Amino acid sequence: MLNTLNSDKNSITTWWLDLLLLVIFFGSLYFIMLDQRPLFVPDEGRYAEIAREMALSNDFVTPYLNYIKYFEKPPLFYWLAAGAIKVFGLSVWSIRSVNAFLGVFGCLMTYLTARKLYGRATGLMSAIVLGTSTLYFVMAHMISLDLPVTVFLSCCFYAFIVAIQYPPGMTRRLFIYLAAVAAALAVLTKGLIGLVFPAMIIICWVAFTRQWRLLLRIYLPSAFVIFLLIAAPWHVLVTQRNPEFFYFYFIEQHFLRYTLPEVGHYQPVWFFIPVFLAAFFPWIVLLPATLWKLRPQRTEWYFLLWAVLVFVFFSFSKSKLIPYILPVIPPLAILTGRYIASAYQSKTTLTVAAIAVWCFLLSLLPIATMLDTRTILPLATLLKPQLTPNAEVITFNQYYQDLPFYLQRRVSILNWKNELSYGMAHQDTKEWMINDQQFWQRWHGKQPVYVFISDDELEKLEKHHPKEKFHLLGQIGSSCLIDNRQ
């Protein structure tokens, strides 16, 4: 069967048939039940609100969070999500559909690349391994930047390795330019790793395989011009409008975040080892056999270096989050897919395995709502019909990241700054970033005031202000909603 699959490697019909089947397979896996759970906090709430404000303001240069400048990440995902809002309307589904679409696209590009390099069976299995790996599957259902940057980086690496399969000429040039475009999109998604990773991995691979002359035959000057034409304009525009952007974005959010534990999310150097074991489940059980049977040539070394260097890079970063490891999965998916295609040549076996994993992953979706109980959606739903234009909503000593999105309005924040500190230092936010004195002035004012507060904070308020009336509208978990009605 493997020989049959590989024998029609160049059949146009089978290429299109496979793409159609993969679109159906992954489309049903990623787009189903996209809106059946609330926004995961903090990340989904944060990025959904930035996209909502961008779609509302039509300002596609300066991102805002709760109407405060937010420059921790570049804007490409916000552009895509704002576009989805304008096309499909404002909903959780429309914003999550961006990553669902990109998730499918990444699987298709993996299929095309693996089939070009190794044949039809490897192409199909590589796409299935990637798309059904736990972390990739999860991130395709979430509003985040890690899946888009993984897809764009993968497209860059795929285009490069396919390009050098051709002799110098127009075809190679076209694929090199596609790699430059993908790298630029990665930079616009999550910053300098979109340039650092391709440069680091390709140079290390060229050095390891002693192909230095190759660097003279991959059209680097013109490819870099294409990269700059796509990646540079937003950086120039946003710096012109916000002169303080450069230091915060490039120095603090890139170099200091990587090198200083107090800037980002610190974890020990071994953090990604257990994370990877879970991220590549269930195919992690086949990875030892994949590596044992591997007899690496130049192409296989390329995929191995891709996986290893990305893993090492993030392991030594002082800031670590689980999704950072996602770019390691695509190259290992191709190597594992190649092993599966050669070791299990029965079409029935491969089909049953794919369907079993598909069913298993779908069964996890209803459970996902129980994994994060921090959502403020029930209280926001309770409040929204009661809101009048002159009412004020305040979050007490914290910021509920999903609240502005659900209420579709700015909220006032008492005694909390965190990632909003940068924007507060460069714009006037005193009307809605308030202190205790402002809170009590508004609480005793004539306008309706609604306050989202933890039960612990509410207990302290009642204890320290026994003469005040705190009317409880509702409670979900440890979060309460009160107002100033007497």
Buried (B, 14 or more C-beta within 10 A) or exposed (E): BBEEBBEEBEEEEBBEEBBEEBBEBBBEBBBEBBEEBBBBBBBBBBBBBBBBBBBEEEEBEBBBBBBBBBBBBBBBBBBBBBBBBEEEEBBBBBBBBBBBBBBBBBBBBBBBBBBBBBBBBBBBBBBBBBBBBBBBBBBBBBBBBBBBBBBBBBBBBBBBBBBBEBEEEEEBBBBBBBBBBBBBBBBBBBBBBBBBBBEBBBEBBBEEBEEEEEEEBBBEEEBEEBBEEBBEEBBEEBBEEBEEBEEBBBEBBBEBBBEEEEBBBEBEEEBBEEBBEEBBBBBBEBBEEBBEEBEEEBBBBBBBBBBBBBBEBBBEBBBBBBBBBBBBBBBBBBBBBBBBBBEBBEBEEBEEBBEEBBEEBBEEBEEBEEEEEBBBBBBBBEBEEEBEEEBBBBBBBBBBBBBBBBBBBBBBBBEBBEBBEBBBEBEEBEEBBBEEEBBEEBBEEEEBBBBBBBEEBBEEBEEEEEEEEBEEBEBBEEBBBBBBEE
